Amino acid sequence: MAVVGHIAKAHGIRGLMLVHLDTDFPEDRFRVGAEFFIRRGSDVQRVELTSVRFHQGRPLVGIDGVATMNDAGAMAGLELRVPPEQLKELPAGTFYHHDLVGCQVDTAAGEPVGVVKAVDATFGGSRLVVDRDGAEVLIPLVDEICRAIDVAGKRIVIAPPEGLLDLNS
């Protein structure tokens, strides 16, 4: 399933929770009646939003069955997930982060770099977090560096500027 948000913390005494977004479509995704899946240990549960309002660009949500600050606090850190078929189709040249995880990264010269283990997204842009023989290499997710992305083939071809792959050595 695709992660669309993380429960950050309880907000107030009535069981509301602040959510860190992992979606570019928060108003579509976070609405009353929306269903998500959460995992607690090996148990996967379906949850439904009973209230939603946005506070400083992030949703404050109420979840059915979560009525107190303690209940909400116990959910901090949980991921809100949806089945991939519920995701919007993206324009050409854009990708969901979870689609990039597991991609093999190679240079344009054919040298293996490693495997994408995560995508860091900040207001300044996104970076691929690549596992290179047990070390992390951060690669900016920009057209100038990431020359070809084949999600179906799980492969990314990069043209790194000199020294980029050695920055974290």
Protein Blocks (a to p, Z undefined) as FASTA:
>chain_A
ZZfbdcfbdedjeopacdddfbfblmlmmcghiacdddehjbccddddfbdcdeehiacd
ddehiabfklmmmmgoiacdddfklpccddehiacfklmgopacddfkopafbdcfbdcd
dfkbccddddeehiacdddddfklmmbccfknopacddddehklmmmZZ
